[in-house]
């Protein structure tokens, strides 16, 4: 997933936090292929000529350093209870976007990226689900001198080659819980791929910002936080800092609109004392924590 924020701009125009963070976005400016049959699309996905995109936005200090173009890709293999973007789960619900159109858009903002120390961030959904497209965009961006950032759970890390990973400057790695049982409860998936991916990132010299979403009653136990911190210890000095992201309910209307059963219907965000306790646990491991 993305940083713990909701994506769909049209649903959030009235939201002050979204307005503060984003300058523009949606799906404007991308040519969409017409007349491609299913087989053509599958082939284009395989080569990275085409990606399925939910939306994009331009933001500052949200999904990496500087001003960034964040592209939310469609498709996700996990089903996190606290997901704020269930509208990104199915790849087929995204809009097909050509690689060339994406690069044109990045080129258009390259001066802004240089000036602010920003760049391109892929988020989702789970953008690692579309490895050919995302890694091709990263590779081309690097050639243009644009900073690259991947926001991911790491669940699909084993499907990426070392060569593809080397084009990532920074990874926003969601460590959603610290033991297999809790992780499975939170996400429906397995924890070990995230740990393995974190180790690979560290070995390949990719900087990491760890993200941990704090949900009272779900991820907040001292033992769970301690386990996450211990996992982070294993990534050694690849971690720049850890973001503890307080749960919020901005995504709830999407669950309703999609008619999905929302397991956290009545959940509340953490209070200041809980937030401080959890941040303190990570600090006790020597990490810088926000
Ligand atoms: S299900 Fe989880 S990993 Fe997938 S988009 Fe939602 S929060 Fe992110």
Boltz pocket constraint, residues with backbone or C-beta under 6 A from the ligand:
constraints:
  - pocket:
      binder: B
      contacts: [[A, 1], [A, 2], [A, 76], [A, 77], [A, 78], [A, 79], [A, 80], [A, 82], [A, 83], [A, 84], [A, 85], [A, 86], [A, 88], [A, 124], [A, 125], [A, 126], [A, 153], [A, 187]]
      max_distance: 6.0
